[in-house]
């Protein structure tokens, strides 16, 4: 064809003449009917001519198209507007139309098939007729889109723009996907509501189960010739449940916003399909779709030709042992389709396996029985026949265990056929007796005590009768029975009138007045609108690495749903399984080959067709053992491995990123030219042997040579190399595989190393093992050794000589811990490990060792950084695609830094890193010092606590020794001598000081109150000592006491002056001018504790005025004491005796496991009871009676 020749049109001359006869307005209207504004904007060049027009479709369209009047304003104030008035969002028009309409008024005329533009004068500006350009601009703003992806959910109209419905616009709709302004309904003019039509409408009180509202017109309306209704309700969008009013009511549903396409055929769904898809009730089609009738939608309007489709409610499926209240007698009482058409949510839900009676052991027993009866034996005999056996009880060989003597075996088991039979252990909460009765077909009980209540489980009829038996427990008259699922009919009938005109998007629904006889189902059905809404959320977030939780919480989801989560936007989207299915379908749509490993090979073949700089998947091989190696990288990044500033690289595998058997191996460097870390290459592998890593590095060498023209240039083995060392973790297979691969590119003349050198000897030439990985097992030794030993073990990396290495080895084995010895023995067994860990044992030059990293921290940090951007546990395809995006972005950032000199992190240069390292080391040293100081303080406190415990124990022992083992140890005998009678022997307690104890020290200023407290007696020493002093002051007080004189603890020559008495005169303690007469102190002393206190064996006659009492000392006492009168018979109770007179208390009886040495016996004594005092009085009277009788 010559260059200047015009292209041939696909239209015939007749069609071309027909197109020329149409106005631009008609063509624009037809274009906007077929295509969405988004498509029109993206393909504007397509509409510059008429080649896009299908003349046949255009003729059909124009046959149903009428003039579109402008929407009249709403006059009534009782009805809220459908859309809140606001500034009109005008779609930007083409420049020519925009400028002409703004500056010059034009009228487009069609003369002879040609469009003629007529310029209007100023006087014609008031002409009410719109120009074609104005009409085109208007149609562009209000055109209806045929796209099947509306932005808002058509089943929920709780948003601001759809919270109320204006009946003046009952036949209009707003397509929020295309524009935010109102536009007229593009159907027949006879179906529209005007101001007069909406004047008698009011908001309906019908309670819908979604957020929709309806408006009501009361009054009879003859819908068809045979059907008349009392009321008409108008609502926008399909409902999740349609109420059945007691009064015959027609429901008009506007579906202008609910246009969806079948993803398989890409055809629009019919209106009745959209209605039935959103309805949670289940309906059975009764036919009638071919029959057409004339239907009136609005009072006073012409009828519209519609298809009449009839449905019958499928009711529900349930067990034959259903509860009586769930039978068809419910009618309106149980499902109140009342005047307000309020569906009360019943407690019964159409959910299988749902009970409302208490769970008991019988239900558990029934479930176990259901499981073992439903599980078929999988054993197959030698002839290939499956075992026909059933469950039977068999005794356990080992006897009773876990409370059961039997287990459930297979009746088909025989000694010759005993492999593969199904066996069930009886749960702890299942009764063996009930199980035996059930398996034998006997009643579970003789009465009805174990009967279960009637079943209340309902199954939604949309599943059909595929489920034949009820999964619930049914025990009737003591017998276990299996409930059969059957359908219970419902008499509700629905008729839907669907217009035959494809441009009318509304339907009319009428129900009979019978009503449903079953509870309302759970609103779990996911409609087209729900699915489309969630697909938009998925598309806005992206499918790579997406999960339901990420989609639900994504900012884009919140923006699309106006701040709501999907579950709050639509109740069915609360089901995670539904959202998972939608997300999986979206992923398969984007990746039709799947998301597993097998899908990567087609992706690799597709990558081969791209230019090399754009290719990302560079290798996909399978080893001889069937292992997979997939190599991916951005070519620009891999070239950084040849940069002179790159002297080392890290290689390590990570296991978090990919779900399944594949792992990700990552090669990372620190690029000094841009002062940042980068992952240059990623390999997806499923092997871990030395042979596999040899194949991996061979493949890396191949692709590196193919892309850059250079191998992996290790300076130790090839000329001109820039890589000095390689950092790897403690994976021996990786290190040895790398050594084998490197030697294949070795230049013996340059390196001086033969190609047949073992890899164990090659490793120390260029490999540095990560110190952090090497220290990980050492951390486990901290609790086994002392702090000094632990520090020495950690210093293994700093051994500076072979002698030090031998000393360290002896030190390790000398610790005697098997765990530590095995750790070091492993290092010695693999001869290449210590040279790659210890600088002094490596063949790497010292300056090279010090100038290169000793850890793989760069690689580990890249693992974490990548996972934070892409997520973890991804499918292989998702992992690869998400990392492709990350690597491409890194390459772009490095390119920008190279071009502009601007670093992505300006604080990441060497000086900054060293400063941060210094700060970290200082902080670590400070924390170590604080920890050490805290440990020292803790040890000191513990030492003080131990000392305190020891001191407390010692003082308790001293106190126990001071008190003595018992009172009997301190009893001494004394004799009362008389001139007229025989000596009477009596027992007297003189002191509480043990015989072998030292006497307490007496200070010079010791006074009389201390004497009382020392002896523990409440004695009037003033008169007593005065009397002694007045009779004979030449005798020493202590010399008069035989016990004191004979005691080795006391000096018998002690002088009373030590007590602070001048001249030893005790009378000096009592002032002469006091006027207090001298009393009988000794008599008071002898009687102050009662007749049985000090001398229990003495009688009253022993203390008369003619007798004296002398202390037994081998010589008579120098001073006779006055006689002691007997106590009165009715004397008041004597005070409690001192502690020294209390008998030894006996500890209470303890259990044998109690250590008696830890028992503290209380020395507290009670006051004597009345019975005790009376007994003491009887005892004291006996000697007197005996004396009188004599």
Helices and strands as residue ranges (DSSP letters): H 13-20, H 24-34, H 37-42, G 44-48, H 55-63, H 95-103, E 106-111, E 114-119, G 122-124, H 132-142, G 167-169, G 189-191, H 195-198, E 202-203, E 214-222, E 228-236, E 249-254, H 271-278, E 283-287, E 292-295, E 304-313, E 316-319, G 324-326, G 328-330, H 331-334, H 361-374, E 391-395, E 406-410, H 432-440, E 458-459, G 461-463, E 475-476, E 479-480, E 485-488, E 493-499, E 506-511, H 528-541, H 548-552, H 555-560, H 566-569, G 571-574, H 576-590, H 598-607, G 612-614, E 617-622, E 628-632, H 635-638, G 639-642, E 648-654, E 663-671, E 676-685, H 690-708, E 725-728, H 732-742, G 743-745, H 748-751, H 759-766, E 767-769, H 771-776, G 777-781, H 787-794, G 795-798, H 802-814, H 818-829, H 831-837, G 839-841, H 846-851, H 857-870, H 876-900, H 910-963, G 967-970, E 972-976, E 984-988, H 1008-1015, H 1021-1031, G 1038-1040, H 1042-1046, G 1056-1059, G 1062-1064, G 1066-1069, G 1072-1074, H 1081-1087, G 1100-1103, G 1139-1141, G 1156-1158, H 1170-1189
